[in-house]
């Protein structure tokens, strides 16, 4: 994969949405300048290209994209190899639906736990829901090396940042979640995943 230096990615080194984009960049072998953004601080150049000042934001020449799923799908189309979505429309639609479910069912809980404005009782309930939900889906990881797939995909790019943060979230998966724990062990040693980690993320484990 040819590399390019014209890409810049504004990223919060602790943010799981930024992390998923960095995984895609690493998986594709795309060179991008990673510009770390502290929470609550919007660099002037970021404000110029993104009216929300949010991360992740990808800048490709005159194009600026924000919202992590939009950025990931752009990278998939812009750099098609290796593919991170299936070729056939039905399978691609199913992958997009899984991404939506990760977002709706799990990312929302992660955000509640990490939100400093959340009450302790609400955080505890979110931890319980996330732990039970992940344990419940664990058998789905028993038959295939990745999330309902033989191939690493954008779905994995969305899920792995959450799983990497489980210690930070105060969640320990029980023994019945072994298929999911095995999946984590396989995925966390991938070269692309290791390359995607910020220094802050490395310290999470």
N, C-alpha and C positions, 0 to 999 in steps of 0.2 A: 504494500500500500504506500503510495507516494505521500510524503508529508508536506504540510503547508504551514506557513507562519502567519498567514493573514487572519486566522481565527483568534478571537479572544473570548474567554468565558469568565464572566463575573460570577463568583462562587463564594458561598459561605462555607469555610472549611469544616464546620460542625453540622451543617444542614443536610438532612437525608435527601431532599429534593435536588440539591446541588450535586450530591454524591452520585445519584443515578446518572446524571449527565456526564460526570467524569468517568464513570464506568464505560459508558458508550464510547466516549472519545478514546479511552485506552483500548477497548475491544477492537475498535476500527483502526487503531494505529494512527490516529489523526493528531498531529501536533497542534496544540493550541496554547496560547498564553493564558494561564490560569491567574486571574486577578482576585485575590482574596478580599472579601468585603466584610467588615465587622457589622454585626447586627445593629440596626438603628442608625448606621452611618452610610449615606449614599454618596459615593464619589461623584463629582460634577460630570465626568464623562458618562457615567451610568445614567444619571438623570437626563442627559441629553438624548439618549437613545431609548430609554424606557420610562414612560411617564409615571410608572408605579415605583420605580427605583428598586424593583424586586430582583431576587436571585432565585435560580440561575438565569442569567441573560447571556445569550450567545450573539456575538457580533461577527459577521462575515462580510467584509467590505462594507457596502452600503446597507446591508440587511441586518436588522436587530430583531432577535426573537426572544420571547420570555414565555413562561409557563413550561414546566419541565417536559410534559408529554409532547408539546409542540416542538420543542428543541430536539427531543430524541427522535421523533419521526422525521424531522428535517435531516438530521445526521444520517438516518437510515437511508433516505432517498439520495442524499448528496454523496454519500460514501457507501455504496451498496455491498461492499465486500469487507469482511464476511457478513452475510445477511443475518439480521437479528429479528426478522419477521418472516413467517412462512411465505412461500411463493403464491399459493392458491388463495383466492379471495375468502373462501369460507374459513380456512385456517387462520388467515390474517385477522378476520373479524373476531374469531374466538380469542385470539391473543389480545386484541384491543379490549375485549370484554373482560378478560382476566386482569388487565391493567386497571380498568375501571373498578373492578372489585377490590383489588389491592388498595386502591386509593380510597374507596368508600368504606371498606370494612376495617382496614388496618392503619392506613396513614392517618385517618381521622383520630384514631385512638392514640397513636404516637404523638400527634400534635397536642392532644389534650394533656398527656402526661408531661410533655416538655414545656408547655405554656406556663410561664411563671405566674400568670393570673389565675390559673386553675386552683380550686380549693383542694386540700389534701384528700378529702373524701372522694372527690371527683377523680383525682389521679389514681387513687386506690381502686376505684371501680373500673377505670379504663385499663389498669394493669391486669386486673382479674379477667376482664373480657378479652384482652389481647392474648394473654397466656392460654386461656381456654380455647379460643378460636384457632390459634396456631397449633395447639395440641390436637384439636379435632380434625384439622386438615392434614396432619402429618402422614397418614396412610397414603395420601395421593403422591407422596415422594418415594414410595417403595419400589415402583416398577420402572421408572424412567430416571435418567441422571439429572434432569432439570425439571422445572415446574411444568408438569404435564407435557413434556417435550423431550425428544431425543437430543435436541440442540439448544444451546444457550441462546436466550432471546431477550427482547426488551422487557418481558415479564420478569425475568430474573434480575434485570438491572433495577427494577422498581422494588423488588422484594428484598434483595440482599442488603441494601443500606439499613432497612429496618432490623433484619436479623443481626447484623453486625452491632447494632446499638442496644441489643437486649440487656447487657450488663448495665449500661447507662440508664436504661429504663427501669431497672430494678426487677427484671424478669428472668427467672431460671426455668427452663423447660424441663418437664418431668421425664422419667425414663420411657414412658409409652410414646414419647415424641421422637424415638430413635431414628425413624426414617428422615425426619426433618433435620435432626442433628447431624446425620450422615451427609445429607445434602449440603448443609452449611460447611462441614469439614472439607468436602470436595471443592466447593465454590470459593471458599476463602483462600485457597492456595493457588488459584488461577493467577497467572502472571498479570493479566489485565486488571484483575481485582486488586492485587497488591499495588500495582502502579497507580490505581485510582485514589488510593488513600492519602488524605492530608495528614500532616503531623498531628493535628488534633484528633483525627479518627484513629490513628495508630495507637494513641494513648488510651483509647476507649477499652482496649483489651490488653 
